[in-house]
Amino acid sequence: MAESYLYAGAGMWRGGSLSGVFRQPVGRGTWEQPKAGLPDPVSVHTITVHPTHPERVFIGTQDGPYVSNDHGANWHRPDFPDHVQIWSILVHPENPNVIFAGGAPISVYRSDDRGEHWRLLSRPVFAERAPMPFTCRVMRIALDPARPDNLYATLEVGGVMRSRDGGVSWDDCSDGLVELTERKPHLKNRQVSKVDAEGMLDGHAVCVSTADPGAVFLACRMGLFRSADGGTRWDDMEVGRFSPLTYARDVRPAPQDPRRLYACLSVHATGDTGSLARSDDLGQSWQRIDHDVTPTATLMQLALHQRDPDQVYGAARNGRIIGTQDGGKNWNEYPLPAGCEDTYAVACG
């Protein structure tokens, strides 16, 4: 197997002294911070390794996406039409030349040449359900490989939206999330707005598994949720039956086994602990897997290796990356340099 790299990204929104993208070769070395071609300072919100060309890496920043063709050693800003924050990047699972990016304010972009040239697909406008002191952002985009024109995106703080035409137009499909809070009062949660459904609308990640046709999985402030009908009606997966930590920042299917889901679970956005959980039955049951390490902050994102199922990593908000390279037999910490107080992203490949 070709050499793999572990990547981490830190932002600069909470006043941390150090932000940017970091990398290290898997299994050897320490963190280095490549800066060639990047703005100074740079706030990194997401990292994506191209699944078929792992030397090609994408980051989302406060000024659009940046691309590297040499495993993150050097970067350049592609032909991108706007100066917006980018919070999510998705490589099409069936056509790796096609890449989507989600921004703030809510916007979706597309590239048809592996990320060198981009065009704006849509700027969806929805009624503001839970007013927040920051601009609503597209935190994750997912595509249904069985129906490649069907895309889903989750918004912070705006719930979930759905496209049936490849991302050109979008519908708000958050009514089911609001309705769920009315059926289950314990899901009511508001911290900033005056809306009881604020917690359910605080979306962080969305994914689709080929092992569960037509279903969509959502990670949000109130836990993990599943829609069996493409986002119209939502059901609580009740992850609290298996974990005392239920604040969910990420959910992803394993590239090698679509019945296996991984999730990041914590206490709240700025908590003092977190955990990585795995389900081998599409979310019907969960178990904690990050043994021998104790995250001391909210786990913000997880990373799964496209070619090596033994590699799993999680990014704690306070700059501590945890991970296993042997399928969970051993876990290690890979602390970033001091000052990374807003670590949002982790990736490997």
N, C-alpha and C positions, 0 to 999 in steps of 0.2 A: 504494500500500500504506500502511495506517495505520502510525503511528509504532511502532517496536518498542523494547523495553527489554532490556538485558542485566542479569542478576541473579547475585549470588554470595552464598554463605552460609558463615559461619565458626562453629566450635564452640568450646567452652571446656574440653575434657577434658584437654589437655596443658599447661595453664597459660599459654596465650597471653594477652596483655594486652587483646585486642580480639576480641569475638565479635559476631554479629548478621547481619542481612541488608543487602545493599548493592545499589544499582541505578544505572544510567546509561542515557540514551537512546542507541540504537545510532547510531554515526557522529558523535556530538557529545557534549560535556560530559565531566565527570569523575564519579567515584563519590560518591554521597551515601548516608548511612546513616539511613533512615527508622526512627523509634522509636515513633511514635504508636500506642498500643494494645498494644505488646509489653511483656513482662516485662523487668526490668532486673536482672541481665544475661539475655540470651537466647542459647541455643546452637542454631544452625541446622544441621540434618543433611541436609535435602533441600529442593528447591524445584521446584514444578511449575506451569507456566503452562497455564491451561485452553486446549485446542486450538481451540475455537470462540468463546470469549469471552476473548481475551488480556488484557483489563483485570483479569480475575479470576486471582489468584495465590495459591498455597498454599505454606506452609512447614511442615516438621516440626520440632518443638522438644523441649526437655526436659520440657515440660508440654503435650503434645498438639499438634494442628495449629492454625495461625492462618491467617486468610483476609484478602485485600485485594481490594477492588472497584475500585481506582483505580491499577492498575499498581504496587502496593507502596508508595504514599505513606502510606496509613493501614491499620492492621491491627485485627482483632478476633478473639477466641477464640470459635468457634462453640459450639453446644450439643453438647458432646462428653462422654461419660459417665465418663471416667477421667482420672487424672493420670499419664500414662505418657509415655515417650520415643517419638516418632514418627520413623522412619527412612526411610519410603517412602510415596509417594502416587501413585496411578494413577487417571487419568480413563478411564472405560470407552470404548474406541475406537468403539463403535457407539451407545451411549446416553450422551451427555455430561452427563446429569443425575446419573449414578451415578459415585461416586468411592470408591475403596478406600484404606485406610491400614494400614501395617504398623508394629507397635510392639515395644518391649522392656519387660518380658518378651514372649516370642512371643505375638502377638495380631494379629487382623485385624478392622478396622472398616469399616463401609459407610455411605455417605450416598446418599440418593435425591433430594436437592434441591440439587445442585451444591455440597455441602459445608457447608450451614448447620446441619443436624441429623444426628447420627451415632448408630449403634447398634453394639454389639459383636456381631460375627458368630461369632468362635471364639477360644478360647485353646488351641491344640493343645498336647498334652503328648506328648513323645517321650523315649525313653531318651537320656540324655546320652552322646553318643559320644566327645566330646573336651572334658573339663572345662576351662573357661577362667576367668580372674579377673574377667570381666565378664558381665553378663546377655546371653544369646543374643538377637539382634535380627533382625527381618525387614528385610533390606536392599533388596529389590526385589520387586515383584509384577508379574506379566505375565498377560495374558488372551489366549486364542486366539480371534480374531474369528470363525473358522469354526465354533467350538464354544464359545459364550460362557459356558457353565457350567464350562469347563475353565480353572482358574487355576493358576499356578505361583508359588512364592515361594522365594527363596534366603535362607539364614540365615547369620549370622556369630556363632559358628562352629557350624553345624549342618547344612550340606548344602542339600538341596532338599526342599520339600514340595509336594504336589499336591492340588488339590480338583477334584471332578467334580460339585459341586452349588452352584457359585457362591460358594464360600468358607465355607459353613456347616460342613463337615467337611473334614479334611485327612489325607492319608496321607504318611508319611515315605517318600520315594523316593530315599534316599541309599545304599541297598545297592549300587547300580551304581557309585557313586563309590568306595566302599570296595573293591569287587571290582576296579576298574580299577587301584588301587595294588598289588594282588596280581599282576595281569598285567604291570604295568609298574613295576618297582621304582624307577625314577628319579622317580616321582611321590610316593614316600614322603617326608614332611616333617613334622617336629614341632618346635615351638619352646617351647611352654608345657606341653602335656599329655604323656602317655606313649603317645600314639596315633599310629601311623605315617601314618594317613589324615588327620591334622589339617589339612594343607595343602589337601587336596581338599575338605574340609568347610568351609573358610574361604570361604564364598560371598559375592560382592559384587554381582553383577547377573545377571539372567536376562531373556531376551526371546524373543518368538515373531515369526516373519516370515510374512506371508501367501504369500510366494513358496516356502515350504518347508513344506507342510501336515504337521501332526503332529509337527514337530521343535521342539526347545527348545534354546536356546543359553545357556551358562553362562560367566560370568567369575569366576574364583576365584584364590586364591594361586598355584596351579600352572599357570595358563594359561587357554586357551579350550577349551570342550568342547561337544559336541553330542550330543543324544539324538534318535534318529530315531523313537522310539516313545513320546513323551510322558513321558520321565523314568525309564523302567525300566532301560534299559541306556545307558551313556554311552561316547562315543569321544573320544579326544584329537584336537583339530583341528591339533595340532603347529604352533602359531604360531611356535615356535622355529626353524622352517625359514626364516622370513622376517624374524625380528627377534631381536636379542640380548637384548631385554627381553621377559620373559614373564609377570611378575606382573601380573595383569589385574584392574582395578577396575571396568570398565564395558564393556558391549557393547549396541549398539542398532541397529535397522534404520533406514534413512533414510525419513522420512515420504513422500517423493516417489518412492522406488524401493526396494521391499522386497527386491530382490536385493543391495542395497548395505548392508553392515554397517560400523559404526565401533566402535573399541575404544580403551580407555586401557591402555597397557602401560608398566610400570616395572620397577624392580629388586626392590624389596620395599616394605613399608608405610611406611618412613621413609627411602627412598632419596634420592639426590641428582640424579636425572635421571628423565625420563619421555618418552613419545611418544604421539602420536595416529596410529592406523593405520586404513586403510580397505581393505575387500574389496569388489570388484564382482561376485563370483561366490559369494556366500553362504558365505564363509569358506574356500574352497579355496585362495586365495592372498591375501596381504596386502602392503601397501606403506605406508611411513611418509609422512605428508602434512604434518606441521607444519614446514615449511621456514622458514628465516630467523629462527627463535626456538629457544632451547635451554632447556627447562624445567629448573629446578634443584632439583626435588623431585618426589616421586611424584605422578602425575596421578590424581586421585581420582574425577573424574566428567567426562562430556562432555555438551554440549548441542547439539541440532539444532533448527533453526527449522521450525515446522510449515508455514509459507507460503513460506519463502525457502530453497531448497536451497543457496544460496551461503554461508549462515552456519553455521559450525561453531566450537565453543569447547571448551576444556578447562580444568579447575581444578586447579592444582598445590597441593599441601598447604600450602606456605609462603606462600600468599596472592597468587600470581601467576596471573592468568587469561591464557590465550593464545587467539587466535582469528583467523579469516578471515571477511571479509564479501564476498569476491569469488570464491568457489569455490576458494580455495587459491592464487590468483596471488600474494597478499600476506598475510603473517601479522604480527600485532602482539601486544604485551603490554599488559595492562591491570592493573598492580599495585594491589592493595588497600592501604589504609592500613597502616602498620607495626603489627605486633602480632597480625595474623591468622595464627596459627601452626597452626590446625587447619581449613583451608579444605576443606570436604567437598563443597560443592554449587555447581553453575552451571546456569543456565537462560536461555532467551531466548524472546521472543515479543511 
